[in-house]
Amino acid sequence: MSTIPIFRFRPNRVDAARWLGPTQAAILEYLWEAERPRTVKQIWRAVGDGRALTTIGTHLLRMADAGLLLRSGSYTSLFAPALTRAEFEGYQFNAILTAIGCDAVAAWLAAQPQEEVTP
């Protein structure tokens, strides 16, 4: 698997849409919920929403090239996520924290109000 790229973080969105556009986020969410790899046509039927089959196919190939999806099969390609949801989100959050820097994160945490914990 190639190195997973760092995507733009959009805090006002949820799930994979925090990092990916709407089509790629829908594809990845669908594949995370799937029990097994899916064909282009199966994915298109689930998330196509008016998009052409070739558009979904192009997104799948780009996502596989970026290391987000695993592609198998010869005549009919099957696609599956390369990472679990937790692995993907952890990788992205780690990249954000690394970019900000440990000192800045530590300073922010130290400035947060401390809550009292009662037994």
C-alpha positions in Angstrom: 0.0 0.0 0.0 1.2 3.5 -0.8 1.4 6.3 1.7 -2.0 7.6 2.5 -2.2 11.3 1.6 -3.2 14.0 4.1 -6.5 15.5 3.1 -7.9 18.9 3.8 -9.7 18.9 7.2 -13.2 20.3 7.3 -14.3 20.3 11.0 -17.9 21.3 10.1 -18.5 18.0 8.3 -18.9 14.5 9.7 -17.2 11.1 9.1 -15.2 10.7 5.9 -16.6 14.0 4.5 -14.2 15.8 7.0 -11.4 14.9 4.6 -12.9 13.8 1.3 -15.3 15.3 -1.2 -18.9 14.1 -1.1 -18.6 11.3 -3.7 -15.4 9.8 -2.3 -16.7 10.1 1.2 -19.9 8.3 0.2 -17.9 5.6 -1.5 -15.6 5.1 1.5 -18.6 5.1 4.0 -20.4 2.5 1.9 -17.3 0.2 1.7 -16.7 0.5 5.4 -20.2 -0.8 6.0 -20.0 -3.5 3.3 -19.2 -7.0 4.5 -17.0 -7.8 1.5 -15.4 -6.2 -1.5 -17.8 -4.6 -4.1 -17.8 -4.2 -7.8 -18.0 -0.8 -9.5 -21.6 -1.4 -10.4 -22.6 -2.4 -6.9 -20.9 0.8 -5.5 -22.5 2.9 -8.2 -26.0 1.5 -7.4 -25.5 2.3 -3.7 -23.9 5.8 -3.9 -24.3 6.9 -7.5 -27.2 9.4 -6.8 -27.4 10.5 -10.4 -23.7 10.3 -11.2 -22.6 8.3 -14.2 -21.1 4.8 -13.7 -17.9 6.1 -15.3 -17.7 8.9 -12.7 -17.8 6.4 -9.8 -15.3 4.2 -11.6 -12.9 7.1 -12.0 -13.2 8.0 -8.3 -12.6 4.4 -7.3 -9.4 4.2 -9.4 -8.1 7.5 -8.0 -8.9 6.3 -4.5 -7.0 3.0 -5.1 -4.1 5.0 -6.5 -4.1 7.1 -3.4 -4.0 4.1 -1.2 -7.5 4.5 0.2 -8.9 1.4 -1.5 -7.6 -2.1 -2.4 -8.4 -3.3 -5.9 -8.5 -6.9 -6.8 -9.8 -9.0 -9.7 -8.9 -9.0 -13.3 -12.0 -8.8 -15.5 -14.3 -7.3 -12.9 -12.5 -5.2 -10.3 -13.5 -5.5 -6.7 -12.9 -2.7 -4.3 -12.5 -2.7 -0.5 -11.2 -0.1 2.0 -7.4 -0.3 2.6 -7.9 1.0 6.2 -10.6 0.7 8.8 -12.5 3.9 9.7 -10.5 4.2 12.9 -7.2 3.7 11.1 -8.0 6.3 8.5 -9.2 8.9 11.0 -6.3 8.2 13.4 -3.9 8.7 10.5 -5.5 12.0 9.5 -5.7 13.3 13.1 -2.1 12.4 13.8 -1.1 14.4 10.7 -3.0 17.4 12.0 -1.4 17.2 15.4 2.1 16.7 13.8 1.5 19.8 11.6 0.5 21.9 14.6 3.4 20.7 16.7 3.6 19.0 20.1 4.4 22.2 22.0 1.3 24.0 20.6 -1.0 21.0 21.5 0.5 20.8 25.0 0.0 24.5 25.6 -3.6 24.3 24.4 -4.3 21.3 26.7 -2.7 23.1 29.7 -4.9 26.1 29.1 -8.1 24.1 29.2 -10.2 24.3 32.4 -9.7 21.2 34.6 -12.9 19.4 35.7 -13.1 18.0 39.1 -13.7 14.3 39.2 -15.6 12.9 42.2 -15.6 9.2 43.0 
